Amino acid sequence: MADKRDYYEVLGLSKSASEEEIKKAYRKQAKKYHPDLHPGDKECEEAMKEVNEAYEILSDPEKKARYDQYGFAGVDPSYGAGAGGFGGAGFGDFDLGDIFGSFFGGGFGGQQQRRNPNAPRQGENLHVNLTISFMEAVHGCTKTVSVNRRETCPECSGSGAAKGTSPETCPDCNGSGSVTTQQRTPFGIMQSRQPCTRCGGKGRIIKEPCKHCNGSGRVSAVKKYEVNIPAGIDDDQSIALRGLGDAGANGGPAGDLIVNISVRRDEVFERDRFDVYVTVPITYAQAVMGADVVVPTVDGKVQYTVPEGTQPGTTFRLRGKGIQYLNGRGRGDQYVKVDVEIPRKLNKEQRKALEAFEQTMKEDNYEQRKGFARRLREMFGDK
């Protein structure tokens, strides 16, 4: 693990990065190294594993806090096992977890090292990005995603030992994964626990590693899964596929596969939660005299009667024409904004007809102009 890269470096972030920045950086890196874009590329597979691991830690506030304070040792007790645990960081033979535990009654470090290294452990969650169209989000759909996950090795059934053999209990730590040392100090005899150097903190020794998984007990495999996208899902929401993440260790359950949804913008519709907004252009004559106009909705076209004298920017509400709630009970509304389009070019006949029409109009026909003129008179004292 000596060459393990800093998680912030993996995602191209600073330590002050926000949750949103971490999520965006992960998506960027995931798209760059996704197995579908680089089939058979082992380097990209390894890079993707590194990206997933970094995101798994930095997206979890508790794990991120431990990593920021203690580095890799804060999130992986076996890190640095061959170098004396925290000793490599300049803390001598003392175990910070044990020291903190003696003062504060436990806490991080000592508890982590005292746990049974051979106890079942849940596998890591995996994350995959999926982009869908606006209409697919509205009505729901089924998509296939590809993910590189770690599965239990079929050759050794996860033991890590070659067929016909089995792991042996480490004689130095008796399977605990850690050893107790004592040191005399000016304050008395200090006792600390450190990862066992013989077994690397695993509590077991594999003399004949499985050749299929090199003793890890798990192998990498690219898997494809169908994802049922529910109607009404929105941009930046996630779907959890239980048990489809990395296989657990020592018989532990598998992690989950988290599918992060991105919804492409639509050219016609805009969305606000479960409500839909659309702008419909109408002519000057339609606005003045009223008319039946065609309005697009997420379920198809409908006819709507624009009333006489409709003003530019007027918004109408179509109840129940929005997006279905995720729980399937009820729908949002659709809001139709009217945009009155003014003709840019008129021929001579059209201009004469419009001038004749304008001459028949009086101030009472224009409510806004009449009100504006009144306010001007009040402002400047005009009669």
Helices and strands as residue ranges (DSSP letters): H 7-11, H 19-33, H 42-58, H 61-70, G 71-74, G 81-83, G 85-89, H 96-104, H 110-114, E 126-132, H 134-139, E 141-152, E 168-169, E 178-185, E 188-195, E 204-205, E 218-229, E 238-241, E 257-263, E 270-272, E 275-283, H 284-289, E 291-297, E 300-306, E 315-318, E 334-341, H 348-360, G 363-365, H 367-380
